[in-house]
Amino acid sequence: MTARASDKSRPWRSSLARIADACYASVGTEHEWLEGIVNAVGPIMDLGLSVAAWTFRLEEFTPVETVAAANLEVIRVLQQTSAESPPDEAWRFLLGRRAKSASERLHLKRGLASHPAFESIRQHQLEDFSALTVYDVSGVGVALAAPSRQVFHTSRLLGNRLERIGAHLLAGFRLRRGLTPVDAVLAPDGRLLDATGDARTRENGERLQQAVKAFDRACSRRPSDPDEALRGWQALVSGRWSIVQSFESDGRRYLLARRNAPGSIERAALSHLEAHALILRAQGLSFKMVAYELGVSNSVVYQLVQSGKKKLGINNEAELPAMMRSTLLRGTGKPKPA
């Protein structure tokens, strides 16, 4: 038996503002941040058995750094499932489409219970879990998972929505891991109030103003078209800034442009944009979705992928998952698993 998400019945219109607040929250502990993510994304992902969130390191996916879940049993089952997963299966999972279910990533049509490695899934009468996993060249990422008693198929609409939310989840996580200077301050209507460095140029100023307006449309309490609002609200502006909210003590609201470019891979001489574009392509994201995450055009993404492949010495994108796996593990100082 299979389950499908009822996209139209999901409370998307009222969730985007909560998701924005949760992804870019800068106060509180990492555990509190994850709890906010669970509460915001839960109504969208929950399949009746709660949603769990945790941080992980690429070279060691099983041990979690910080966890949050309404139902702690969910965490224990997911931890046990991860521990049972062979290394190659774990990497197939991480390099699969980041908003697909576990069974879809591992190409198991009959669910996880059909795989001999996942004994804990059978013990808990579970078949699958919907998942969202995000990470970059830092080697650290965030995972969300919702267990299901049925094999779960992710619709194209739900997958696209979750992939875009994943872009903001990763951007917010990166900001928390290293808060960067504010390069521009803007009013909610897009007026540029203050700017420094590159943010002061006319071109970048206009892009930041457009980004702030898109942010405001997406995060209004009930946008008329949540998909249009989500498409317009990109995770980065020109591959370098994230837009976050700030409230002064008198209640005034401002939008800040914080530097938040993904890291580079120095060993392969990849720039931060080349590295992130290749990682996203290795996960199966479309050029359009990579452009959304980086805040650049599709043509720029194509150029980044081509130049990155040339530096890595590969011609076929089918080689990207194995190459990025090897490059990322070298970057973390860990030997590549046999």
PyMOL commands that set and color helices and strands:
alter all, ss='L'
color gray80, all
select helices_A, chain A and resi 7-9+12-23+30-45+72-84+87-94+102-105+112-114+119-123+156-177+197-200+202-219+226-232+266-268+272-282+287-294+298-312+317-331
alter helices_A, ss='H'
color red, helices_A
select strands_A, chain A and resi 2-4+52-57+67-69+128-135+140-148+151-153+182-186+192-195+241-247+253-259
alter strands_A, ss='S'
color yellow, strands_A
deselect
rebuild
show_as cartoon
